Structures are given as structure tokens and as C-alpha cells.
Amino acid sequence: MATIYLYRHGETEENKQHILQGCMPGTLTEEGKAQIAASTEELKTLGFDRILCSDLQRCKDTAIIINKVLELPVTYTSLLRERDWGSITGMIVDGVTKVRIPEDAETVGAMKTRAQQFLDEVRSNYPSETLLVISHGLFCRCMQAVYHHVEIADIVPMKNTETRKLEL
């Protein structure tokens, strides 16, 4: 059985500004880098075989910091990218304003399909490995929703550098 630990990247400048990052690269803050470094002590104890990581820069930068300690093989994949927000990418959201999702944004259904594809690939390609999976807040929630057969809204949001375990 494969075991994955979902890990949300460190805090970014865009997180602090409440920007819908989507597929933007993102820039880790100094606090984000410190969060990542602080989390590596716990991560060291989990016996990972490899890292699977979103190919967006904020996740790549997170993996680089973690891997200074873990020294694991890393595979980057677009399957782990954050939701593509289309024409509202870069928009500031304050949590109060209702945002209309444009037609050019990735649908929830498409995200769930991508999440299922990723989980299926893990089952096929890494059937008995323990994996650190570095991704994004909403997409980590999406993977958990698919895994638990619930809606994304039923999954509590992850904080930056938080981990959640799934056994496949």
C-alpha cells in the first residue's frame, strides 16, 4: 500500500496579499521559508522514499528547502498544480466578496478528474512507497475530497506547510 503525505507549500507573497495564484509561480516569503525549514525535523522521521511535487515555482522552491535535509529523488508533475483560475488569476480576494468563476477557469469536475488521475498513478507507479506530495491548498483539499468521496467544501483548508496522510 502506498502512503502519501500531502504537504502544502510555504507561505507566499501572494498568500499574504490574498491573491488567487492559480498557476502563477508564486514567491515564498521569508516566513514561508522558515515554516518549511521548521517542518523538516518532523518530515525526517516519516521515512519517505521520494518527493512528488507540483511543477509550479512555489512548490519547487519548497521542495528544494526540504530536500536540503531529506535528500530524496524529486519528480515534478503538472498533475499537482493549483486550480487554473483563468481570467481571474491574480485577482485579490478578501474572503467577503463573492467571486464569479469565469468560464475559462478549470472546473471542479476537471480538478477532481486530475486528482483521481494522480492518485491512480501513485497506486500504479509507487504501490508500496511512502511519498511526500508537495502541492497547493485547494488542490490538496480536492485530492482529499476525491479520496474520502466527499465535496471539497467538506475538507478543512490546510495551512501552509501542513501535512495530511492518505493510505492508498
PyRosetta script that sets phi, psi and omega in degrees:
from pyrosetta import init, pose_from_sequence

init()
pose = pose_from_sequence("MATIYLYRHGETEENKQHILQGCMPGTLTEEGKAQIAASTEELKTLGFDRILCSDLQRCKDTAIIINKVLELPVTYTSLLRERDWGSITGMIVDGVTKVRIPEDAETVGAMKTRAQQFLDEVRSNYPSETLLVISHGLFCRCMQAVYHHVEIADIVPMKNTETRKLEL")
pose.set_psi(1, 132.0)
pose.set_omega(1, 176.4)
pose.set_phi(2, -79.8)
pose.set_psi(2, 143.4)
pose.set_omega(2, 174.6)
pose.set_phi(3, -121.4)
pose.set_psi(3, 127.4)
pose.set_omega(3, 176.7)
pose.set_phi(4, -119.2)
pose.set_psi(4, 142.7)
pose.set_omega(4, 172.0)
pose.set_phi(5, -112.4)
pose.set_psi(5, 108.2)
pose.set_omega(5, 175.2)
pose.set_phi(6, -71.4)
pose.set_psi(6, 137.0)
pose.set_omega(6, -176.8)
pose.set_phi(7, -136.7)
pose.set_psi(7, 122.0)
pose.set_omega(7, 177.6)
pose.set_phi(8, -85.0)
pose.set_psi(8, 134.4)
pose.set_omega(8, -179.4)
pose.set_phi(9, -52.3)
pose.set_psi(9, 164.0)
pose.set_omega(9, 177.1)
pose.set_phi(10, -67.0)
pose.set_psi(10, 163.5)
pose.set_omega(10, -179.6)
pose.set_phi(11, -56.6)
pose.set_psi(11, 140.2)
pose.set_omega(11, 178.0)
pose.set_phi(12, -116.3)
pose.set_psi(12, 162.7)
pose.set_omega(12, 174.1)
pose.set_phi(13, -56.7)
pose.set_psi(13, -38.4)
pose.set_omega(13, -179.0)
pose.set_phi(14, -68.1)
pose.set_psi(14, -37.0)
pose.set_omega(14, 174.2)
pose.set_phi(15, -57.9)
pose.set_psi(15, -46.6)
pose.set_omega(15, -178.1)
pose.set_phi(16, -61.1)
pose.set_psi(16, -32.4)
pose.set_omega(16, -177.4)
pose.set_phi(17, -93.4)
pose.set_psi(17, 3.3)
pose.set_omega(17, 179.5)
pose.set_phi(18, 59.6)
pose.set_psi(18, 43.6)
pose.set_omega(18, 179.8)
pose.set_phi(19, -95.2)
pose.set_psi(19, 135.3)
pose.set_omega(19, 172.3)
pose.set_phi(20, -71.0)
pose.set_psi(20, 99.1)
pose.set_omega(20, -174.9)
pose.set_phi(21, -75.4)
pose.set_psi(21, -40.4)
pose.set_omega(21, -177.0)
pose.set_phi(22, 49.6)
pose.set_psi(22, -122.0)
pose.set_omega(22, -176.3)
pose.set_phi(23, -94.1)
pose.set_psi(23, 14.5)
pose.set_omega(23, 172.2)
pose.set_phi(24, -66.2)
pose.set_psi(24, 155.5)
pose.set_omega(24, -179.1)
pose.set_phi(25, -64.3)
pose.set_psi(25, -44.7)
pose.set_omega(25, -177.3)
pose.set_phi(26, 79.8)
pose.set_psi(26, 146.3)
pose.set_omega(26, -179.5)
pose.set_phi(27, -124.6)
pose.set_psi(27, 118.3)
pose.set_omega(27, 178.6)
pose.set_phi(28, -62.8)
pose.set_psi(28, 138.5)
pose.set_omega(28, 172.8)
pose.set_phi(29, -81.5)
pose.set_psi(29, 167.9)
pose.set_omega(29, 173.8)
pose.set_phi(30, -61.3)
pose.set_psi(30, -39.2)
pose.set_omega(30, 175.7)
pose.set_phi(31, -61.2)
pose.set_psi(31, -42.5)
pose.set_omega(31, 178.1)
pose.set_phi(32, -60.4)
pose.set_psi(32, -42.9)
pose.set_omega(32, 177.7)
pose.set_phi(33, -63.4)
pose.set_psi(33, -39.8)
pose.set_omega(33, 178.1)
pose.set_phi(34, -66.1)
pose.set_psi(34, -40.2)
pose.set_omega(34, 177.6)
pose.set_phi(35, -58.5)
pose.set_psi(35, -46.1)
pose.set_omega(35, -178.7)
pose.set_phi(36, -62.7)
pose.set_psi(36, -49.3)
pose.set_omega(36, -179.4)
pose.set_phi(37, -59.0)
pose.set_psi(37, -41.0)
pose.set_omega(37, -179.9)
pose.set_phi(38, -66.3)
pose.set_psi(38, -30.0)
pose.set_omega(38, -177.3)
pose.set_phi(39, -78.6)
pose.set_psi(39, -15.3)
pose.set_omega(39, -173.4)
pose.set_phi(40, -68.2)
pose.set_psi(40, -28.1)
pose.set_omega(40, 178.4)
pose.set_phi(41, -61.1)
pose.set_psi(41, -45.6)
pose.set_omega(41, 177.7)
pose.set_phi(42, -67.5)
pose.set_psi(42, -42.0)
pose.set_omega(42, -178.7)
pose.set_phi(43, -60.3)
pose.set_psi(43, -35.3)
pose.set_omega(43, 179.8)
pose.set_phi(44, -57.5)
pose.set_psi(44, -30.2)
pose.set_omega(44, -174.7)
pose.set_phi(45, -81.7)
pose.set_psi(45, -6.6)
pose.set_omega(45, -171.3)
pose.set_phi(46, -94.2)
pose.set_psi(46, -4.9)
pose.set_omega(46, 172.3)
pose.set_phi(47, 64.9)
pose.set_psi(47, 50.1)
pose.set_omega(47, -179.5)
pose.set_phi(48, -71.1)
pose.set_psi(48, 148.0)
pose.set_omega(48, 174.3)
pose.set_phi(49, -93.4)
pose.set_psi(49, -30.5)
pose.set_omega(49, -178.3)
pose.set_phi(50, -166.4)
pose.set_psi(50, 170.6)
pose.set_omega(50, 176.4)
pose.set_phi(51, -115.4)
pose.set_psi(51, 131.7)
pose.set_omega(51, 168.6)
pose.set_phi(52, -110.6)
pose.set_psi(52, 130.9)
pose.set_omega(52, -167.0)
pose.set_phi(53, -139.9)
pose.set_psi(53, 141.3)
pose.set_omega(53, 170.3)
pose.set_phi(54, -55.4)
pose.set_psi(54, 147.0)
pose.set_omega(54, 179.6)
pose.set_phi(55, -86.7)
pose.set_psi(55, 6.8)
pose.set_omega(55, 176.1)
pose.set_phi(56, -81.8)
pose.set_psi(56, 146.9)
pose.set_omega(56, -168.1)
pose.set_phi(57, -57.4)
pose.set_psi(57, -40.2)
pose.set_omega(57, -177.9)
pose.set_phi(58, -62.4)
pose.set_psi(58, -32.1)
pose.set_omega(58, 176.0)
pose.set_phi(59, -78.2)
pose.set_psi(59, -39.7)
pose.set_omega(59, 176.3)
pose.set_phi(60, -58.8)
pose.set_psi(60, -44.1)
pose.set_omega(60, 179.4)
pose.set_phi(61, -64.0)
pose.set_psi(61, -37.0)
pose.set_omega(61, 176.3)
pose.set_phi(62, -62.5)
pose.set_psi(62, -46.7)
pose.set_omega(62, -179.5)
pose.set_phi(63, -61.6)
pose.set_psi(63, -38.9)
pose.set_omega(63, 179.8)
pose.set_phi(64, -61.1)
pose.set_psi(64, -44.6)
pose.set_omega(64, -179.9)
pose.set_phi(65, -65.0)
pose.set_psi(65, -45.6)
pose.set_omega(65, 179.4)
pose.set_phi(66, -62.3)
pose.set_psi(66, -41.0)
pose.set_omega(66, -173.3)
pose.set_phi(67, -75.6)
pose.set_psi(67, -9.7)
pose.set_omega(67, 171.1)
pose.set_phi(68, -64.0)
pose.set_psi(68, -24.8)
pose.set_omega(68, 179.2)
pose.set_phi(69, -101.7)
pose.set_psi(69, -47.0)
pose.set_omega(69, -172.8)
pose.set_phi(70, -80.1)
pose.set_psi(70, -30.8)
pose.set_omega(70, 178.8)
pose.set_phi(71, 50.8)
pose.set_psi(71, 59.8)
pose.set_omega(71, -177.8)
pose.set_phi(72, -115.3)
pose.set_psi(72, 158.2)
pose.set_omega(72, 171.3)
pose.set_phi(73, -65.7)
pose.set_psi(73, 142.1)
pose.set_omega(73, -178.8)
pose.set_phi(74, -121.9)
pose.set_psi(74, 132.9)
pose.set_omega(74, 172.8)
pose.set_phi(75, -117.5)
pose.set_psi(75, 124.6)
pose.set_omega(75, 178.4)
pose.set_phi(76, -95.7)
pose.set_psi(76, 137.9)
pose.set_omega(76, -178.9)
pose.set_phi(77, -144.4)
pose.set_psi(77, 140.1)
pose.set_omega(77, 176.5)
pose.set_phi(78, -72.6)
pose.set_psi(78, -15.4)
pose.set_omega(78, 177.7)
pose.set_phi(79, -61.1)
pose.set_psi(79, -25.8)
pose.set_omega(79, -176.9)
pose.set_phi(80, -93.5)
pose.set_psi(80, 8.1)
pose.set_omega(80, -180.0)
pose.set_phi(81, -64.6)
pose.set_psi(81, 157.9)
pose.set_omega(81, 173.9)
pose.set_phi(82, -70.4)
pose.set_psi(82, 165.5)
pose.set_omega(82, 177.6)
pose.set_phi(83, -56.7)
pose.set_psi(83, 136.5)
pose.set_omega(83, 174.5)
pose.set_phi(84, -83.5)
pose.set_psi(84, 112.4)
pose.set_omega(84, -176.5)
pose.set_phi(85, -84.3)
pose.set_psi(85, 1.8)
pose.set_omega(85, 177.9)
pose.set_phi(86, 61.0)
pose.set_psi(86, -134.3)
pose.set_omega(86, -172.8)
pose.set_phi(87, -69.7)
pose.set_psi(87, -9.8)
pose.set_omega(87, 176.5)
pose.set_phi(88, -98.8)
pose.set_psi(88, 5.5)
pose.set_omega(88, 174.5)
pose.set_phi(89, -57.0)
pose.set_psi(89, 133.0)
pose.set_omega(89, -179.5)
pose.set_phi(90, 91.8)
pose.set_psi(90, -7.0)
pose.set_omega(90, 179.5)
pose.set_phi(91, -71.8)
pose.set_psi(91, 142.1)
pose.set_omega(91, 175.4)
pose.set_phi(92, -85.4)
pose.set_psi(92, 129.0)
pose.set_omega(92, 177.1)
pose.set_phi(93, -119.9)
pose.set_psi(93, 133.6)
pose.set_omega(93, -175.3)
pose.set_phi(94, -102.9)
pose.set_psi(94, 3.6)
pose.set_omega(94, -179.7)
pose.set_phi(95, 85.1)
pose.set_psi(95, -9.3)
pose.set_omega(95, 179.8)
pose.set_phi(96, -110.1)
pose.set_psi(96, -43.0)
pose.set_omega(96, -178.3)
pose.set_phi(97, -68.5)
pose.set_psi(97, 128.6)
pose.set_omega(97, 176.6)
pose.set_phi(98, -76.6)
pose.set_psi(98, 124.0)
pose.set_omega(98, -178.3)
pose.set_phi(99, -101.1)
pose.set_psi(99, 128.8)
pose.set_omega(99, 175.2)
pose.set_phi(100, -85.3)
pose.set_psi(100, 123.9)
pose.set_omega(100, -179.2)
pose.set_phi(101, -76.6)
pose.set_psi(101, 121.7)
pose.set_omega(101, -177.5)
pose.set_phi(102, -73.7)
pose.set_psi(102, 162.0)
pose.set_omega(102, -179.8)
pose.set_phi(103, -64.8)
pose.set_psi(103, -23.2)
pose.set_omega(103, -179.0)
pose.set_phi(104, -87.2)
pose.set_psi(104, 2.4)
pose.set_omega(104, 176.6)
pose.set_phi(105, -82.4)
pose.set_psi(105, 151.9)
pose.set_omega(105, 174.7)
pose.set_phi(106, -63.0)
pose.set_psi(106, 134.5)
pose.set_omega(106, -179.3)
pose.set_phi(107, -79.5)
pose.set_psi(107, 160.1)
pose.set_omega(107, 175.4)
pose.set_phi(108, -60.6)
pose.set_psi(108, -40.4)
pose.set_omega(108, 178.2)
pose.set_phi(109, -59.7)
pose.set_psi(109, -42.0)
pose.set_omega(109, 178.4)
pose.set_phi(110, -66.5)
pose.set_psi(110, -38.0)
pose.set_omega(110, 177.0)
pose.set_phi(111, -63.9)
pose.set_psi(111, -43.0)
pose.set_omega(111, 179.8)
pose.set_phi(112, -64.3)
pose.set_psi(112, -38.2)
pose.set_omega(112, 176.8)
pose.set_phi(113, -62.7)
pose.set_psi(113, -43.8)
pose.set_omega(113, 178.8)
pose.set_phi(114, -64.1)
pose.set_psi(114, -41.4)
pose.set_omega(114, 178.1)
pose.set_phi(115, -62.8)
pose.set_psi(115, -44.5)
pose.set_omega(115, 179.0)
pose.set_phi(116, -63.7)
pose.set_psi(116, -40.2)
pose.set_omega(116, 177.8)
pose.set_phi(117, -60.8)
pose.set_psi(117, -43.0)
pose.set_omega(117, 178.8)
pose.set_phi(118, -62.5)
pose.set_psi(118, -48.8)
pose.set_omega(118, -179.0)
pose.set_phi(119, -61.2)
pose.set_psi(119, -39.7)
pose.set_omega(119, 177.4)
pose.set_phi(120, -64.0)
pose.set_psi(120, -40.2)
pose.set_omega(120, 178.3)
pose.set_phi(121, -64.8)
pose.set_psi(121, -38.4)
pose.set_omega(121, 176.9)
pose.set_phi(122, -62.4)
pose.set_psi(122, -47.2)
pose.set_omega(122, 179.3)
pose.set_phi(123, -57.9)
pose.set_psi(123, -40.6)
pose.set_omega(123, -178.0)
pose.set_phi(124, -76.0)
pose.set_psi(124, -44.6)
pose.set_omega(124, -171.1)
pose.set_phi(125, -93.1)
pose.set_psi(125, -21.4)
pose.set_omega(125, -176.2)
pose.set_phi(126, -136.4)
pose.set_psi(126, 54.1)
pose.set_omega(126, -168.3)
pose.set_phi(127, -62.6)
pose.set_psi(127, -21.2)
pose.set_omega(127, -178.1)
pose.set_phi(128, -130.9)
pose.set_psi(128, 19.8)
pose.set_omega(128, -177.4)
pose.set_phi(129, -98.6)
pose.set_psi(129, 159.5)
pose.set_omega(129, 172.6)
pose.set_phi(130, -105.7)
pose.set_psi(130, 120.3)
pose.set_omega(130, -169.8)
pose.set_phi(131, -119.6)
pose.set_psi(131, 138.0)
pose.set_omega(131, 168.0)
pose.set_phi(132, -94.3)
pose.set_psi(132, 120.2)
pose.set_omega(132, -175.8)
pose.set_phi(133, -112.4)
pose.set_psi(133, 107.0)
pose.set_omega(133, -176.4)
pose.set_phi(134, -95.7)
pose.set_psi(134, 118.3)
pose.set_omega(134, -177.0)
pose.set_phi(135, -145.4)
pose.set_psi(135, -149.3)
pose.set_omega(135, -169.4)
pose.set_phi(136, -122.3)
pose.set_psi(136, 158.6)
pose.set_omega(136, -174.8)
pose.set_phi(137, -52.6)
pose.set_psi(137, -58.2)
pose.set_omega(137, -176.8)
pose.set_phi(138, -68.0)
pose.set_psi(138, -40.1)
pose.set_omega(138, -178.2)
pose.set_phi(139, -69.8)
pose.set_psi(139, -33.9)
pose.set_omega(139, 174.0)
pose.set_phi(140, -62.1)
pose.set_psi(140, -40.5)
pose.set_omega(140, 176.4)
pose.set_phi(141, -63.6)
pose.set_psi(141, -39.6)
pose.set_omega(141, 178.6)
pose.set_phi(142, -61.9)
pose.set_psi(142, -45.3)
pose.set_omega(142, 178.9)
pose.set_phi(143, -61.9)
pose.set_psi(143, -40.1)
pose.set_omega(143, 178.2)
pose.set_phi(144, -66.5)
pose.set_psi(144, -38.6)
pose.set_omega(144, 178.8)
pose.set_phi(145, -62.7)
pose.set_psi(145, -43.9)
pose.set_omega(145, 178.1)
pose.set_phi(146, -62.9)
pose.set_psi(146, -46.0)
pose.set_omega(146, -178.9)
pose.set_phi(147, -60.3)
pose.set_psi(147, -44.6)
pose.set_omega(147, -176.1)
pose.set_phi(148, -90.4)
pose.set_psi(148, -1.8)
pose.set_omega(148, -179.3)
pose.set_phi(149, 58.4)
pose.set_psi(149, 48.2)
pose.set_omega(149, 177.0)
pose.set_phi(150, -131.8)
pose.set_psi(150, 179.0)
pose.set_omega(150, 176.5)
pose.set_phi(151, -83.3)
pose.set_psi(151, 155.3)
pose.set_omega(151, 179.0)
pose.set_phi(152, -56.9)
pose.set_psi(152, -39.8)
pose.set_omega(152, -178.8)
pose.set_phi(153, -61.9)
pose.set_psi(153, -19.4)
pose.set_omega(153, 179.4)
pose.set_phi(154, -80.2)
pose.set_psi(154, -10.4)
pose.set_omega(154, -178.1)
pose.set_phi(155, -98.4)
pose.set_psi(155, 126.6)
pose.set_omega(155, 178.9)
pose.set_phi(156, -65.2)
pose.set_psi(156, 132.5)
pose.set_omega(156, 178.6)
pose.set_phi(157, -57.1)
pose.set_psi(157, 147.3)
pose.set_omega(157, 178.0)
pose.set_phi(158, -91.7)
pose.set_psi(158, 141.9)
pose.set_omega(158, 172.5)
pose.set_phi(159, -79.5)
pose.set_psi(159, 161.4)
pose.set_omega(159, 175.5)
pose.set_phi(160, -58.3)
pose.set_psi(160, 134.3)
pose.set_omega(160, 179.6)
pose.set_phi(161, 68.9)
pose.set_psi(161, 10.6)
pose.set_omega(161, 174.4)
pose.set_phi(162, -74.3)
pose.set_psi(162, 148.0)
pose.set_omega(162, 175.1)
pose.set_phi(163, -116.9)
pose.set_psi(163, 150.2)
pose.set_omega(163, 173.3)
pose.set_phi(164, -139.4)
pose.set_psi(164, 135.9)
pose.set_omega(164, -174.1)
pose.set_phi(165, -97.3)
pose.set_psi(165, 135.1)
pose.set_omega(165, 172.7)
pose.set_phi(166, -129.5)
pose.set_psi(166, 134.5)
pose.set_omega(166, 176.4)
pose.set_phi(167, -107.8)
pose.set_psi(167, 121.6)
pose.set_omega(167, -175.0)
pose.set_phi(168, -101.8)
pose.dump_pdb("model.pdb")
